[in-house]
Amino acid sequence: MIPGSNSDHPSFKKSFGFALQGFRYTLATERNIRVMLGGAAFAVVMGLVLQLDLVSWAIVLLCIGCVLAAELMNTAIETVVDLVSPEYHPLAGHAKDIAAAAVYVLSFLVAVVGVCVFANAIISKFM
């Protein structure tokens, strides 16, 4: 496929299938995304228990989506780096470490946002 060309583009249905295939691959090969999905499930359950308001739900769901998307991008970067540099190379290692650091930074900030959202919900509900 030529970039910018409409010829040989997969259909929307096929593109969606490729995305699901990538998600399944990541679930099967990456422990971290399973941990993140567990954290997401916990956040959703706590949101239901605390009866979050609409804006808080939007914040929580956006944070969940950002972290999962970042982990998927990290997996894609690691996969490409492994493809082009099968033997260890310091620059390949740095690229993978930097991609992982991006997920770590985002996860830390999302945790801070989660504390703020859930602390506010607890304070509003019980005080």
N, C-alpha and C positions, 0 to 999 in steps of 0.2 A: 504494500500500500504506500502510495506517495503522500507525504504530509500535505494537508490542505486539499487533497483530491477527494471527491465523493465516490470514486469508483472503488470497488472492493471493500467498502465499509460494511462491517457486520450489521445485521439488523439490531433493533433495540432489544429484542428478545434474546438474541445471541450475546449481545454485550452484557446484559443482565446475568446470563448464564456464566459468562467468563468471570464476572465479579463474584458470583456465588462460589465458583470453583476456587478463586483466590482466597476467599474467606474460609472455605473448608480446608484448604491446604494449610493456611495459617493456624487454624484451630488444631489440626493434626500434628503440626511440627513445632509450634511455639507455646511453651508453658506460660509465658508472661501474659499472653492474650486470654488464656483461660483464667488466670488469676484476676485480670482486669474485668472479665465478664462476671466473675464472682463478686467483685467489688461493686459492679454496676447493679447486679441483682440485689445486693444488700442495700444499696442506696435507694433503689425503687421500693423495696419492702419498707424501709424506714420512712420514705416519703408517703407511702400509703398509711402507715401507722400514725404518722404525725399529721396527716391530712394537709400536705403542702398546698399553698395557694398556687394559682396558675403561673405567676411569674417565677416562683421558686421551682416549679416543675420544669419550666422552660430552661432555667439556669442549670438544673441538675441534668436534664437530658442533653443539653448542648455540651456540657462538660463530659458526659459519658461518650458522646459521639466524637468529640475532639480527641480524647485519649485513645479510643479504639482506632480512629483513623490514623493517629500518629504511630501507633504500634504496627498497623498494617504497612504504613510507609517505611518504618524501620525494617520490617521484614523484607519488603521489596528491595530496599537499599542493600541489606546484607546479602540477599540472594544474588543480586547483580554483581556485587563486589566478589562474592565467591566464584561466580561464573568467569569474570575477567581476570581474577587473580587466585587461581586454585592453590598456589603455593603461598606461604606466608610472605607478606610484604608489609613493611612498617606503615606505608601510606594507606594500604587496604585496611589495616588494623585501625588506623586513625579514623578513616571514614566510617567504619562500623561503630567505633566508640562514640563518635560525634553524633551519629544517628540515635544511638541508645541514650546519650546524654539529653538530646532534645525531648525524648519521651519522658525521661526522668524529671526534667525541669517542668514540663507540662503537667505531669502527674502530681508533683509537689504543689504546684499552684492550684490545681483542681482540688486537691485535698484541703487546702486553705479555704477555697471557695465553699467546699462542702461543709467544713466546720462552721463557717459563717451562716450558710443557709440553714443547716440543721440546728445550730444553736439558737438562731432567731426563731425557728419553728417551736423549739422546746420552750423557750422563754415565753413566747406568745401563748402557748397552749397551757402551760402549768403555772404561770405567774401572773 
